[in-house]
Amino acid sequence: MAALVRLVAPTTTPLSLSEVKAHLRVDDTDLDDVIQIYLDAATAHVDGEWGCLGRALVTQTWRLTIDTFPTAEIKIPLPPLQSVSSVGYYDSAGDFQTMIEDTDYFVDDQSEPGWITPMTTWPTTLDAINSVRVEFVAGYEATSDSPPDYTANIPADIKQAMLLMITDWMDNRANVMPQSFNMIPFASATLLLRKKIDLGFA
């Protein structure tokens, strides 16, 4: 059994409001609130645990909880993986222990999904649910710190797919076709398919 909990949410969306407005050719601010709603909806559709891509886009922190250590590596969901903040577990006596990176385990943050593996073997855990906790930072990294830009490294095809989704929703605000409620434009689906990845739980 595995569970994901987001500890720190992204501080921004994968697209800025100004980027979306430029694509929509909207110059005034009259529709800013409406456009922001569609931008948030498009973000929810593609980003995070429940997003269709199985990816984290803007930098965010998560906790992966599993019942016990696997026989080999622990795959970290929601690529790209930036870093592993901590790996902890309840030992057989019920005491919580924190492992040390580069001493107890190795992190591969280049693969998708990323993974961690023990330097020797994983320790024995308490025979109970949720005995192992891995906290990690995921998402495309910022290109600068002053000011931080968390969106520049997000692949262009993901951004383009989101822009097409938002445009379609804006053009069809009076949707009367129930069967199309959860549909996205074909072009968006094609672009997103290239970036889709299954959640890689342990």
ABEGO torsion letter per residue (X at the ends): XBBBBBABBBABBABBAAAAAAAAGBABAAAAAAAAAAAAAAAAAABEAABAAGBBABBBBBBBBBABBBABBBBBBGOBBABBABBBBBBAAGBBBBBBBGAABBBBAABOBBBBBBABBBBBBBBBBGABBBBBBBEBBBABAOBBBAAAABBAAAAAAAAAAAAAAAAAABBABAAAAABBBAAAAAAAAAABBBBBBX
